[in-house]
Amino acid sequence: MHRHAAVGEGGQAASAADAKKGYTRAVAGDVESLEFVTVNGVKLAYRLAGAGVPVVFVHGEGYSHELWTKQIEAFSKKYLFISYDRRGHGMSDDPITGYSETAHANDLNALLTHFGIREAHFVANSRGGAVIVQFLKLYPEKVRSITF
């Protein structure tokens, strides 16, 4: 079962009836700017802006892609800005299992593969850092730099 936030009319948060159906999170404030892709059986929400060398922003536990909203304008002037909701966060699916750093690192790799990205810079906070460290162990050739 995948639980995720439901978008009502005008991008409103899920209603009480929706909450009873398993919808548990608020709708992202920039939902109209999000795109979605299914990787490793999980639908991930992401946001792209700009062009150039990719810079991927990875949020920590309890956050979403919205943590990085204030970075979009500055980074997208020179880089391909990518932020996404890790599984179980924000507007991405909330599977019952699969929350290890390895699972998150594999999701990130699949997301990069979806975009055709061979290497990128990474910016992480909190547990996003643990995901990036695991990503570095599994896919070292794809990491240009990491900023914590």
Secondary structure in CASP SS format (residue, H / E / C, confidence):
PFRMAT SS
TARGET T0000
AUTHOR 0000-0000-0000
METHOD secondary structure of the structure
MODEL  1
M C 1.00
H C 1.00
R C 1.00
H C 1.00
A C 1.00
A C 1.00
V C 1.00
G C 1.00
E H 1.00
G H 1.00
G H 1.00
Q C 1.00
A C 1.00
A C 1.00
S C 1.00
A H 1.00
A H 1.00
D H 1.00
A H 1.00
K H 1.00
K C 1.00
G C 1.00
Y C 1.00
T C 1.00
R C 1.00
A C 1.00
V C 1.00
A C 1.00
G C 1.00
D C 1.00
V H 1.00
E H 1.00
S H 1.00
L C 1.00
E E 1.00
F E 1.00
V E 1.00
T E 1.00
V E 1.00
N C 1.00
G C 1.00
V E 1.00
K E 1.00
L E 1.00
A E 1.00
Y E 1.00
R E 1.00
L E 1.00
A E 1.00
G E 1.00
A C 1.00
G C 1.00
V C 1.00
P E 1.00
V E 1.00
V E 1.00
F E 1.00
V E 1.00
H C 1.00
G C 1.00
E C 1.00
G C 1.00
Y C 1.00
S C 1.00
H H 1.00
E H 1.00
L H 1.00
W H 1.00
T H 1.00
K H 1.00
Q H 1.00
I H 1.00
E H 1.00
A H 1.00
F H 1.00
S H 1.00
K C 1.00
K C 1.00
Y C 1.00
L E 1.00
F E 1.00
I E 1.00
S E 1.00
Y E 1.00
D C 1.00
R C 1.00
R C 1.00
G C 1.00
H C 1.00
G C 1.00
M C 1.00
S C 1.00
D C 1.00
D C 1.00
P C 1.00
I C 1.00
T C 1.00
G C 1.00
Y C 1.00
S C 1.00
E H 1.00
T H 1.00
A H 1.00
H H 1.00
A H 1.00
N H 1.00
D H 1.00
L H 1.00
N H 1.00
A H 1.00
L H 1.00
L H 1.00
T H 1.00
H H 1.00
F H 1.00
G C 1.00
I C 1.00
R C 1.00
E C 1.00
A E 1.00
H E 1.00
F E 1.00
V E 1.00
A E 1.00
N C 1.00
S C 1.00
R H 1.00
G H 1.00
G H 1.00
A H 1.00
V H 1.00
I H 1.00
V H 1.00
Q H 1.00
F H 1.00
L H 1.00
K H 1.00
L H 1.00
Y C 1.00
P H 1.00
E H 1.00
K H 1.00
V E 1.00
R E 1.00
S E 1.00
I E 1.00
T E 1.00
F C 1.00
END
